[in-house]
Amino acid sequence: MTTETQRQHSIESVEIHKSIDIAAPIEVAFAAMLDEIGPDSQMMDGTPMPFKLEAWPGGRWFRDLGNNAGHLWGHVQVIKPPTLLEICGPLMMSYPAANHIQYRFTAQGSGTRLTFVHRGMGWITPEHREGMTKGWSHWIEKIGARAERTSTQSTSTQRKK
């Protein structure tokens, strides 16, 4: 027996902007971002959600679940350490969608300004639309906290010498 279903979907778009001032040098902030969106990534409840990021143009950003299983979130479109990382791909969406995210770092005296932008289009579900805003805020805050913690530890180690 063959069943045929035909549905019509509207194409949705999303644009999210987040900025944070980080009390850490730009190199430290960029490294914190690589860690937080890479092997040290966590869900909002603290559950580990480790990613692998191949930090070169065309490199993959994916969750490796082992045994050749996982989720491709995107590919590195642009990387210019320590100022810029752009990734394009489906991200967390397992349906037709295209996304572009950008982490832009700007030195501001002894600190750094991180500006994050996510633009996407496709069959974006309401759950993803709501969750993305919360999820990106979580990751941006973790990047800032890690960079500041690392910078403080580095400064206190240098003072002891």
C-alpha positions in Angstrom: 0.0 0.0 0.0 1.3 3.4 -0.9 0.4 6.6 0.9 1.0 10.0 -0.4 0.9 13.1 1.7 1.4 16.6 0.4 1.9 19.6 2.7 2.8 23.2 2.2 5.2 24.9 4.5 6.1 28.6 4.6 9.7 29.6 4.7 10.6 31.3 8.0 13.6 33.4 8.8 15.3 34.3 12.1 17.9 36.9 13.0 19.4 37.0 16.5 21.9 39.5 17.7 23.8 39.2 21.0 26.7 41.3 22.4 28.8 41.1 25.5 31.7 43.0 26.9 34.4 40.6 28.2 37.0 41.7 30.8 39.8 39.7 29.0 42.2 40.2 26.1 40.9 39.3 22.6 43.1 36.2 22.3 41.8 34.8 25.6 38.2 35.6 24.5 38.6 33.9 21.1 40.2 30.8 22.8 37.3 30.7 25.3 34.8 30.7 22.4 36.6 27.8 20.7 36.4 25.8 24.0 32.8 26.6 24.7 31.5 25.7 21.2 33.9 22.8 21.1 34.8 20.1 23.6 33.5 21.9 26.7 30.1 22.7 25.3 27.1 22.1 27.7 23.4 22.3 27.5 21.6 24.9 29.6 21.1 22.3 32.3 24.8 21.5 32.5 24.6 18.3 30.5 27.8 17.9 28.4 27.2 18.4 24.7 30.7 18.2 23.4 31.4 19.3 19.9 34.3 19.1 17.6 35.4 22.1 15.6 37.9 21.8 12.8 39.2 25.4 13.1 40.1 26.0 9.4 38.1 27.1 6.3 35.8 24.3 5.4 36.3 22.5 8.7 33.3 20.8 10.3 31.5 21.7 13.5 29.7 18.6 14.7 28.6 16.6 17.7 30.5 13.3 17.7 28.4 10.6 19.4 30.9 7.9 18.7 30.6 4.8 16.5 30.3 7.0 13.4 27.1 8.7 14.8 26.6 12.4 15.3 25.1 15.6 14.1 26.7 18.0 11.6 25.9 21.6 12.7 27.9 23.4 10.0 31.2 24.2 8.3 33.7 27.0 9.0 33.1 29.6 6.3 35.6 32.2 7.7 38.1 32.0 10.5 40.5 34.9 11.3 41.8 34.3 14.8 41.4 36.2 17.1 38.8 38.4 15.5 36.3 36.3 13.5 34.6 32.9 13.2 31.7 32.3 10.8 29.9 29.0 10.4 27.2 28.1 7.9 25.0 24.9 8.0 21.8 23.4 9.4 22.9 23.8 13.0 20.4 22.0 15.3 17.8 21.8 12.6 17.0 18.3 11.2 14.8 19.8 8.4 15.4 22.0 5.4 17.1 25.1 6.8 20.2 27.2 6.1 22.0 29.2 8.8 24.9 31.5 9.2 26.4 32.4 12.6 29.1 34.9 13.2 31.3 35.5 16.3 33.1 38.8 15.9 35.7 39.9 18.5 36.8 43.5 18.9 39.6 44.6 21.3 38.5 47.4 23.6 41.4 48.5 25.7 42.3 45.5 27.9 38.9 43.9 27.2 37.0 42.5 24.3 33.6 43.1 22.8 32.0 39.9 21.4 29.2 40.4 18.9 27.2 37.4 17.8 24.8 37.2 14.9 22.7 34.2 13.8 20.7 34.5 10.6 18.7 31.5 9.3 15.9 30.5 7.0 13.9 27.4 6.3 11.1 25.5 8.0 12.0 26.9 11.4 9.8 25.5 14.1 8.4 27.6 16.9 10.3 25.5 19.5 13.6 26.1 17.7 12.9 29.8 17.3 12.3 30.2 21.1 15.1 27.8 22.1 17.7 29.5 19.9 17.4 32.8 21.7 17.9 31.1 25.1 20.6 28.7 23.9 22.7 31.4 22.2 22.5 33.6 25.3 23.6 30.7 27.4 26.7 30.0 25.2 27.6 33.7 24.9 27.5 34.1 28.7 29.6 30.9 29.1 32.2 32.3 26.7 32.4 35.5 28.6 32.7 33.8 32.0 35.4 31.4 30.8 37.4 34.2 29.2 37.2 36.3 32.4 38.1 33.3 34.6 41.0 32.4 32.4 42.3 36.0 32.3 42.0 36.4 36.0 43.9 33.1 36.6 46.6 34.2 34.2 47.0 37.6 35.8 47.2 36.1 39.4 49.8 33.6 38.2 51.9 36.3 36.6 51.7 38.4 39.9 53.0 35.5 41.9 56.1 35.2 39.7 
